[in-house]
Structures are given as structure tokens and as C-alpha cells.
């Protein structure tokens, strides 16, 4: 399911217009994104949790030349499925 399909499904199930549904979905994703960008954590009980993992810099190697290359540290979002979601998928 992609974002547009989610918007259409929400509009259909709740009896609201597609633009209104799109605003709700955008608000949800924008709020999650802001929280993660501020170093926070987003937890939806029973479904999943999102947090930002910080990876330190390290020295890698260029695969062609074998030369050492400095790789910058980075922050990446991390998804952790909840127990209920794991059980539902495994049925």
C-alpha cells in the first residue's frame, strides 16, 4: 500500500473527502518526521516504534583502489515492529 492508497482507504472508511483525508495523512507523517528530526521517538502501541540511530564515523576502503576513505557519521531512522504486528503477520 502506498500513500495514495492509504488516503483513498481512509476517505472511504471514514466517509470524508480525499483532500481532507490527504491532510490527515500528511499531518500524521509530518508530525512523525518532526519528532524524529528532533531526536524523539514515535511509538504506536502494538504496531511499531520509530527512533533515530546514530552511527559513528569510521575508516572504510575504496573497493577499486583499496585506499582508506573517511566515512562520516550519520543518523538514520530505525523501525521496530511491535509484538502484536509480529503475531498478525505470522498467522
N, C-alpha and C positions, 0 to 999 in steps of 0.2 A: 504494500500500500504506500502510495506517495502522498505528498502534502495535499494535492488537489483532490485525490480520492478521499482523504480524511475530511476535508472541508465539505465535500458533497455528502458524505455519510452523516456528518454532524448535522447538516442542514436538514437532511431527510428525517433523521430520527427525532430531532427536536422541533421540527416544523417551523424553522426560521429560514430567512433568505440566505443565499450563498454569500453575498457580501458581508452580512452580519456574522455568518459562520467563519468566514475568512478572517475577520477582525479578531474573533475569539481565538482561533488557532494561532494567528500571528502574535497576539498578546501573550499567549502561553509560551511559545517558543522564544519570544523576545525577552520575557521575564526570566526564563531558564538561562538564556545566554548571558544576560547581565549578571545574574548571580554567580555563574561560573567564572566570568571575566573578573569579578571582584574577589575571587578566591573562595567563594562559598561552595556549598554542596546542595544538590537538589535530590530529595528523596520522595518517591511516590510509593507509599507503603504497599507491600505485596506485589508491586510491579518491578521497580528498578530504582537505582540510585546513580547519580552522575556526580563525579568530582574531578578536580584537576590534579593530575600527577605531574610532578616536576622531575625532569630528567637532567642530571648534571652534564656538563661538557666533558668531552673525552677526546683522546687522540685516536683517530681511525687511520685507515690506509687507503690510498687511491688504488683501486683494483687493477688498473692498467700498468701504472709505473711502480707501485709498491711504496711510493713516497708517503711519509706521515702527513696527515691532514688534521687540523684542529676542527672538531665538530662542536658547534655552540650548544649550550644547554637549551632546553625548551620545555614548555608546558603543553600538555595535551589532555583533552577530555578523556575520561575513563568511564565506561559503562559497566555497572554490576547488576545482573538480573536478580530480582527478589525471589524468595523461596516459592511463593505462590505461582509466579510466572514459570519458574523451572518445572514445577509439578504439572501445570497446564500443558506446557509444550511436550512434556514427556509422556502424556497419556496415550 
